[in-house]
Amino acid sequence: MDRLENANQLFSWAEQQKLNSLQLQQASEHVPLQPAIDDWLAHANRVLLFGSVLLLSSAVIFFFAYNWPLMHYFSKLSLAAAAVVVSGTVAIFCPVHSQWQRAALLGCSLFTGALLALIGQTYQTGADVWQLFASWAVLITPLVLLSKSRGSYLLWFCLLELALWLYVETNQMFWLLERAEPLLQMALANLLLHLFCLFALPKMLPSNTKPLLWLSAVALLIPLTFGAMVGVWDNQYQANLVCYLFIAAALAFWYFRMQRDLFIFALLLFSAIGLATAALARLLETDDFFFIANLLAVFVIGSSASAAVWLKKLMQEPNHAA
């Protein structure tokens, strides 16, 4: 897989305008840019291995769910703890940083969550649901760092997001939009996660970290944009609007000038279109509804089409031909 990693590095440099099309073509004479049959087989083996781990973990969890009334609580806990111990033992005896070790650590992380759920259900601790996901994320953190696996990091990110969303919903009635702080807190927390993916994660993972970076960008922009759009109408959300302007401007500068990433830049561009549409609707709220609806439709279609054309031109630039 080293060939694919080298090719991915070359494409990344080309996207960041560190290589032009001629330099990339010259590099292709020494580093193949297309995967060979062996690379496809290796990738298929990895997909099948991690898929089997996910299916096996799901089977164990559903086994407990289906046989819950028929099993003694000691048997449930013993079997779940045994699954954690067995997967952890397999990881210890596997070659370091091998696919088998990463798969075993992912399985151990999943079984840890099942064990925590069993403990909470058996002893009725009274904890909120968000505490289960938060505890799960904390406990598997050493396993995730040790695994150096995108699959384990993806699980960790999902647990952190679930814990954050459930915490906000449980304590501040997030979906009723009674207060502006929950959206702002979620946006700032996801900003920290995005900065972690941008600066720290590439040093921890040997393989491509772009998918995790893109995922964190989506998680950041959803509450950030939504809070800013509400802030156009509600003065209580002015802080959300101000944070959006500063954070979006900084990210747009970074991903367009410093470290070009057209996917994240496109997200920021269409997010700005959404905010501009909300601002235009607020400005024209006293006019005729039919006129407003048609004007907003024309604005959204025109601005989205213009953004798409611009992004296409950026992708077709010589430095982005890769």
Number of C-alpha atoms within 10 A of each C-alpha: 12 9 15 17 14 14 19 16 14 21 20 20 19 21 22 20 18 14 20 18 16 11 13 21 14 10 15 14 9 8 15 13 20 12 12 11 9 10 15 12 11 12 13 11 13 15 12 12 16 19 13 14 19 15 12 13 20 15 12 16 19 13 12 18 11 9 11 13 9 8 10 11 15 10 10 19 18 13 14 22 16 14 21 22 15 14 20 20 15 16 24 13 10 14 12 13 14 14 17 18 24 26 26 26 29 29 26 25 26 24 24 21 22 24 22 19 16 20 16 16 12 13 9 9 9 8 9 13 15 21 14 18 24 19 16 23 23 14 15 22 16 11 21 22 13 16 25 20 24 19 17 24 22 15 17 21 17 15 21 22 22 17 22 21 16 20 20 19 15 13 9 16 14 18 11 8 13 11 14 20 18 23 24 22 16 19 25 17 16 24 19 13 20 22 14 14 22 18 11 12 19 15 11 15 15 12 17 15 18 15 12 19 21 18 16 22 24 17 19 20 21 16 21 27 24 19 28 28 25 20 22 21 15 12 12 15 20 18 16 26 23 14 18 25 15 10 17 20 13 11 16 20 14 14 18 15 12 12 15 20 18 20 13 19 20 18 17 21 19 16 20 19 17 19 21 18 19 18 18 16 18 13 13 14 11 9 10 9 11 8 11 17 12 11 16 17 13 12 16 17 12 12 18 16 12 12 16 15 12 13 16 12 11 14 15 12 14 15 21 21 14 19
